[in-house]
């Protein structure tokens, strides 16, 4: 480590830290938003039906069957 080492924080890191200081509930809001769309139980029977209905893709997609 150099003698006159100064800790560096990028502008992006400074912005995020400032944003979190201004809005302390930001992370909780983000987690709530994620829970609405992504953190859900999966319906395994529906997924099995989707897997069975899948049509195999041909090796070269744009070539027509002659």
C-alpha positions in Angstrom: 0.0 0.0 0.0 1.4 3.4 -0.9 2.4 5.9 1.8 -0.2 8.5 0.8 -3.1 6.1 0.0 -6.5 7.7 -0.1 -9.6 5.5 -0.1 -11.5 5.8 -3.4 -15.2 5.8 -3.9 -16.6 6.0 -7.4 -19.3 8.5 -8.3 -21.8 5.6 -8.6 -21.1 4.4 -5.1 -21.4 7.9 -3.7 -24.7 8.4 -5.5 -26.1 5.1 -4.1 -24.9 5.9 -0.6 -26.5 9.4 -0.8 -29.7 7.9 -2.1 -29.9 5.4 0.7 -29.3 8.1 3.2 -32.1 10.2 1.8 -34.5 7.3 1.5 -33.9 4.8 4.3 -36.8 2.7 3.2 -35.5 2.2 -0.3 -34.2 -1.4 0.2 -37.4 -2.5 1.8 -39.4 -1.0 -1.1 -37.1 -2.8 -3.6 -37.6 -6.1 -1.7 -41.4 -5.6 -1.7 -41.4 -4.9 -5.5 -39.3 -8.0 -6.1 -41.6 -10.1 -4.1 -44.6 -9.0 -6.2 -43.0 -10.4 -9.4 -40.3 -12.9 -8.7 -40.5 -14.4 -5.3 -43.5 -16.7 -5.7 -44.2 -20.3 -5.4 -44.0 -22.2 -8.7 -47.0 -24.3 -9.9 -45.1 -27.6 -10.6 -48.1 -29.3 -12.4 -48.4 -26.3 -14.8 -44.7 -26.3 -15.4 -44.8 -30.0 -16.2 -47.5 -29.4 -18.7 -45.5 -26.6 -20.3 -42.5 -29.0 -20.6 -44.6 -31.7 -22.2 -46.0 -29.3 -24.7 -42.6 -28.0 -25.8 -41.8 -28.5 -29.5 -38.2 -29.4 -30.2 -36.4 -26.7 -32.2 -34.6 -27.6 -35.4 -30.9 -27.1 -35.6 -31.1 -24.2 -37.9 -34.1 -22.1 -37.1 -34.6 -20.2 -40.4 -34.3 -23.2 -42.7 -37.7 -24.5 -43.9 -38.5 -28.1 -44.1 -38.6 -29.2 -47.7 
